[in-house]
Amino acid sequence: MGLGPDTLGTTVLRRFATRVLTCAGYAVELIRATAFWGTVFLPLVIVAGLVTDLVTSAPFGLGLLVALNVLCILLGRSYRPGE
């Protein structure tokens, strides 16, 4: 029994690294999906804010919504629903 590349510790470490990378991949995909759907629905919230005169009462909030929409566009652009 030697300390070659086929030891138990190496196998456990490889499995752990694979699972961490898989979880990270799921997290990235979840962020992309959330950003994509935020890009779809945030304009409706922004238009509702414009219609209800949110611009005069909370212009900073409306600016934050627009900035959030731009961030969602950037993060969600590579998401493909149904794939």
N, CA and C atoms as an extended XYZ file, in Angstrom:
249
Properties=species:S:1:pos:R:3:atomname:S:1:resname:S:1:resid:I:1 pbc="F F F"
N         0.844       -1.164        0.000 N   MET     1
C         0.000        0.000        0.000 CA  MET     1
C         0.897        1.238        0.000 C   MET     1
N         0.871        1.980       -1.077 N   GLY     2
C         1.725        3.152       -1.192 CA  GLY     2
C         0.915        4.434       -1.109 C   GLY     2
N         1.586        5.502       -1.311 N   LEU     3
C         0.941        6.807       -1.280 CA  LEU     3
C         0.798        7.366       -2.694 C   LEU     3
N         0.436        6.529       -3.619 N   GLY     4
C         0.278        6.945       -5.010 CA  GLY     4
C        -1.016        7.717       -5.223 C   GLY     4
N        -1.304        8.037       -6.474 N   PRO     5
C        -2.485        8.842       -6.789 CA  PRO     5
C        -3.809        8.122       -6.557 C   PRO     5
N        -3.776        6.832       -6.272 N   ASP     6
C        -5.018        6.080       -6.082 CA  ASP     6
C        -5.363        5.894       -4.605 C   ASP     6
N        -4.850        6.723       -3.736 N   THR     7
C        -5.153        6.581       -2.321 CA  THR     7
C        -6.568        7.056       -2.031 C   THR     7
N        -7.066        6.670       -0.888 N   LEU     8
C        -8.432        7.007       -0.482 CA  LEU     8
C        -8.624        8.516       -0.346 C   LEU     8
N        -7.635        9.205        0.197 N   GLY     9
C        -7.739       10.649        0.384 CA  GLY     9
C        -7.884       11.396       -0.932 C   GLY     9
N        -7.175       10.964       -1.947 N   THR    10
C        -7.266       11.599       -3.255 CA  THR    10
C        -8.642       11.384       -3.859 C   THR    10
N        -9.180       10.191       -3.705 N   THR    11
C       -10.506        9.898       -4.237 CA  THR    11
C       -11.571       10.733       -3.535 C   THR    11
N       -11.487       10.831       -2.229 N   VAL    12
C       -12.453       11.622       -1.471 CA  VAL    12
C       -12.345       13.095       -1.858 C   VAL    12
N       -11.135       13.596       -1.982 N   LEU    13
C       -10.933       14.994       -2.363 CA  LEU    13
C       -11.474       15.264       -3.765 C   LEU    13
N       -11.270       14.341       -4.670 N   ARG    14
C       -11.774       14.507       -6.039 CA  ARG    14
C       -13.300       14.521       -6.053 C   ARG    14
N       -13.923       13.638       -5.283 N   ARG    15
C       -15.392       13.619       -5.214 CA  ARG    15
C       -15.933       14.907       -4.593 C   ARG    15
N       -15.253       15.384       -3.547 N   PHE    16
C       -15.668       16.620       -2.898 CA  PHE    16
C       -15.566       17.795       -3.863 C   PHE    16
N       -14.468       17.892       -4.579 N   ALA    17
C       -14.280       18.981       -5.539 CA  ALA    17
C       -15.323       18.917       -6.639 C   ALA    17
N       -15.658       17.723       -7.094 N   THR    18
C       -16.676       17.562       -8.129 CA  THR    18
C       -18.038       18.036       -7.627 C   THR    18
N       -18.368       17.690       -6.395 N   ARG    19
C       -19.659       18.111       -5.838 CA  ARG    19
C       -19.717       19.612       -5.598 C   ARG    19
N       -18.613       20.199       -5.163 N   VAL    20
C       -18.575       21.652       -4.969 CA  VAL    20
C       -18.769       22.357       -6.306 C   VAL    20
N       -18.105       21.889       -7.338 N   LEU    21
C       -18.249       22.498       -8.665 CA  LEU    21
C       -19.662       22.304       -9.213 C   LEU    21
N       -20.275       21.178       -8.929 N   THR    22
C       -21.644       20.948       -9.363 CA  THR    22
C       -22.597       21.903       -8.659 C   THR    22
N       -22.420       22.082       -7.355 N   CYS    23
C       -23.262       23.024       -6.603 CA  CYS    23
C       -23.050       24.451       -7.086 C   CYS    23
N       -21.816       24.812       -7.378 N   ALA    24
C       -21.531       26.151       -7.900 CA  ALA    24
C       -22.202       26.345       -9.257 C   ALA    24
N       -22.199       25.311      -10.074 N   GLY    25
C       -22.879       25.390      -11.368 CA  GLY    25
C       -24.379       25.592      -11.216 C   GLY    25
N       -24.978       24.905      -10.262 N   TYR    26
C       -26.411       25.094       -9.989 CA  TYR    26
C       -26.694       26.508       -9.498 C   TYR    26
N       -25.816       27.030       -8.642 N   ALA    27
C       -26.009       28.385       -8.120 CA  ALA    27
C       -25.907       29.423       -9.230 C   ALA    27
N       -24.948       29.253      -10.127 N   VAL    28
C       -24.804       30.180      -11.252 CA  VAL    28
C       -26.034       30.111      -12.153 C   VAL    28
N       -26.520       28.918      -12.398 N   GLU    29
C       -27.708       28.769      -13.236 CA  GLU    29
C       -28.944       29.377      -12.572 C   GLU    29
N       -29.049       29.249      -11.258 N   LEU    30
C       -30.160       29.855      -10.528 CA  LEU    30
C       -30.100       31.383      -10.612 C   LEU    30
N       -28.908       31.947      -10.487 N   ILE    31
C       -28.748       33.404      -10.601 CA  ILE    31
C       -29.106       33.864      -12.004 C   ILE    31
N       -28.662       33.119      -13.019 N   ARG    32
C       -28.998       33.485      -14.395 CA  ARG    32
C       -30.498       33.425      -14.645 C   ARG    32
N       -31.153       32.388      -14.147 N   ALA    33
C       -32.598       32.247      -14.344 CA  ALA    33
C       -33.359       33.357      -13.631 C   ALA    33
N       -32.951       33.665      -12.406 N   THR    34
C       -33.612       34.738      -11.658 CA  THR    34
C       -33.424       36.076      -12.359 C   THR    34
N       -32.221       36.328      -12.846 N   ALA    35
C       -31.955       37.580      -13.552 CA  ALA    35
C       -32.749       37.647      -14.858 C   ALA    35
N       -32.850       36.527      -15.566 N   PHE    36
C       -33.623       36.510      -16.802 CA  PHE    36
C       -35.079       36.878      -16.540 C   PHE    36
N       -35.675       36.227      -15.554 N   TRP    37
C       -37.078       36.502      -15.278 CA  TRP    37
C       -37.270       37.878      -14.655 C   TRP    37
N       -36.254       38.369      -13.939 N   GLY    38
C       -36.305       39.748      -13.464 CA  GLY    38
C       -36.310       40.726      -14.628 C   GLY    38
N       -35.559       40.406      -15.675 N   THR    39
C       -35.541       41.232      -16.878 CA  THR    39
C       -36.909       41.243      -17.547 C   THR    39
N       -37.629       40.152      -17.432 N   VAL    40
C       -38.959       40.070      -18.044 CA  VAL    40
C       -39.973       40.892      -17.257 C   VAL    40
N       -39.945       40.791      -15.928 N   PHE    41
C       -41.008       41.394      -15.120 CA  PHE    41
C       -40.694       42.783      -14.568 C   PHE    41
N       -39.430       43.156      -14.421 N   LEU    42
C       -39.109       44.470      -13.871 CA  LEU    42
C       -39.620       45.635      -14.725 C   LEU    42
N       -39.606       45.546      -16.048 N   PRO    43
C       -40.181       46.659      -16.813 CA  PRO    43
C       -41.655       46.909      -16.490 C   PRO    43
N       -42.390       45.860      -16.162 N   LEU    44
C       -43.786       46.043      -15.767 CA  LEU    44
C       -43.882       46.838      -14.464 C   LEU    44
N       -42.982       46.571      -13.539 N   VAL    45
C       -42.963       47.307      -12.276 CA  VAL    45
C       -42.571       48.765      -12.530 C   VAL    45
N       -41.611       48.968      -13.418 N   ILE    46
C       -41.174       50.330      -13.734 CA  ILE    46
C       -42.298       51.120      -14.393 C   ILE    46
N       -42.991       50.501      -15.337 N   VAL    47
C       -44.119       51.182      -15.992 CA  VAL    47
C       -45.216       51.478      -14.978 C   VAL    47
N       -45.472       50.552      -14.089 N   ALA    48
C       -46.480       50.802      -13.045 CA  ALA    48
C       -46.043       51.968      -12.160 C   ALA    48
N       -44.764       52.075      -11.885 N   GLY    49
C       -44.270       53.205      -11.117 CA  GLY    49
C       -44.425       54.520      -11.852 C   GLY    49
N       -44.260       54.485      -13.152 N   LEU    50
C       -44.454       55.697      -13.943 CA  LEU    50
C       -45.925       56.094      -13.999 C   LEU    50
N       -46.794       55.099      -14.130 N   VAL    51
C       -48.228       55.371      -14.213 CA  VAL    51
C       -48.769       55.903      -12.893 C   VAL    51
N       -48.273       55.374      -11.785 N   THR    52
C       -48.777       55.801      -10.471 CA  THR    52
C       -48.029       57.006       -9.914 C   THR    52
N       -47.232       57.644      -10.736 N   ASP    53
C       -46.526       58.867      -10.368 CA  ASP    53
C       -45.476       58.635       -9.280 C   ASP    53
N       -44.815       57.492       -9.337 N   LEU    54
C       -43.734       57.182       -8.406 CA  LEU    54
C       -42.517       58.071       -8.666 C   LEU    54
N       -42.409       58.589       -9.877 N   VAL    55
C       -41.267       59.413      -10.247 CA  VAL    55
C       -41.173       60.660       -9.370 C   VAL    55
N       -42.285       61.263       -9.086 N   THR    56
C       -42.241       62.481       -8.276 CA  THR    56
C       -42.104       62.189       -6.786 C   THR    56
N       -42.663       61.086       -6.320 N   SER    57
C       -42.605       60.796       -4.890 CA  SER    57
C       -41.325       60.060       -4.480 C   SER    57
N       -40.779       59.204       -5.335 N   ALA    58
C       -39.558       58.459       -5.001 CA  ALA    58
C       -38.702       58.262       -6.249 C   ALA    58
N       -38.073       59.312       -6.739 N   PRO    59
C       -37.275       59.171       -7.959 CA  PRO    59
C       -36.054       58.274       -7.769 C   PRO    59
N       -35.500       58.259       -6.550 N   PHE    60
C       -34.349       57.405       -6.278 CA  PHE    60
C       -34.732       55.922       -6.391 C   PHE    60
N       -35.923       55.581       -5.889 N   GLY    61
C       -36.396       54.193       -5.976 CA  GLY    61
C       -36.596       53.748       -7.405 C   GLY    61
N       -37.115       54.634       -8.219 N   LEU    62
C       -37.308       54.297       -9.626 CA  LEU    62
C       -35.960       54.136      -10.319 C   LEU    62
N       -35.003       54.973       -9.955 N   GLY    63
C       -33.654       54.829      -10.505 CA  GLY    63
C       -33.011       53.516      -10.107 C   GLY    63
N       -33.250       53.090       -8.869 N   LEU    64
C       -32.739       51.787       -8.425 CA  LEU    64
C       -33.375       50.634       -9.198 C   LEU    64
N       -34.660       50.757       -9.490 N   LEU    65
C       -35.327       49.715      -10.287 CA  LEU    65
C       -34.747       49.635      -11.694 C   LEU    65
N       -34.459       50.777      -12.279 N   VAL    66
C       -33.855       50.782      -13.618 CA  VAL    66
C       -32.453       50.178      -13.557 C   VAL    66
N       -31.673       50.531      -12.540 N   ALA    67
C       -30.332       49.966      -12.383 CA  ALA    67
C       -30.402       48.453      -12.157 C   ALA    67
N       -31.364       48.008      -11.374 N   LEU    68
C       -31.554       46.579      -11.150 CA  LEU    68
C       -31.936       45.868      -12.440 C   LEU    68
N       -32.743       46.512      -13.256 N   ASN    69
C       -33.131       45.932      -14.536 CA  ASN    69
C       -31.916       45.781      -15.451 C   ASN    69
N       -31.043       46.784      -15.467 N   VAL    70
C       -29.822       46.693      -16.282 CA  VAL    70
C       -28.930       45.565      -15.772 C   VAL    70
N       -28.797       45.436      -14.458 N   LEU    71
C       -28.011       44.343      -13.883 CA  LEU    71
C       -28.608       42.989      -14.259 C   LEU    71
N       -29.927       42.882      -14.206 N   CYS    72
C       -30.587       41.628      -14.591 CA  CYS    72
C       -30.363       41.312      -16.069 C   CYS    72
N       -30.362       42.338      -16.900 N   ILE    73
C       -30.098       42.120      -18.324 CA  ILE    73
C       -28.696       41.543      -18.510 C   ILE    73
N       -27.737       42.100      -17.809 N   LEU    74
C       -26.358       41.636      -17.959 CA  LEU    74
C       -26.162       40.223      -17.415 C   LEU    74
N       -26.776       39.919      -16.274 N   LEU    75
C       -26.587       38.598      -15.667 CA  LEU    75
C       -27.413       37.505      -16.336 C   LEU    75
N       -28.579       37.869      -16.857 N   GLY    76
C       -29.477       36.857      -17.394 CA  GLY    76
C       -29.401       36.662      -18.888 C   GLY    76
N       -28.478       37.333      -19.554 N   ARG    77
C       -28.475       37.270      -21.023 CA  ARG    77
C       -28.069       35.907      -21.579 C   ARG    77
N       -27.322       35.103      -20.830 N   SER    78
C       -26.927       33.795      -21.348 CA  SER    78
C       -27.840       32.662      -20.905 C   SER    78
N       -28.934       32.984      -20.228 N   TYR    79
C       -29.878       31.952      -19.778 CA  TYR    79
C       -30.797       31.578      -20.928 C   TYR    79
N       -31.016       30.303      -21.109 N   ARG    80
C       -31.927       29.792      -22.144 CA  ARG    80
C       -33.001       28.946      -21.458 C   ARG    80
N       -34.220       29.478      -21.319 N   PRO    81
C       -35.269       28.691      -20.666 CA  PRO    81
C       -35.584       27.424      -21.457 C   PRO    81
N       -35.764       26.363      -20.739 N   GLY    82
C       -36.141       25.095      -21.370 CA  GLY    82
C       -34.984       24.267      -21.860 C   GLY    82
N       -33.770       24.697      -21.616 N   GLU    83
C       -32.610       23.897      -22.054 CA  GLU    83
C       -31.988       23.190      -20.903 C   GLU    83
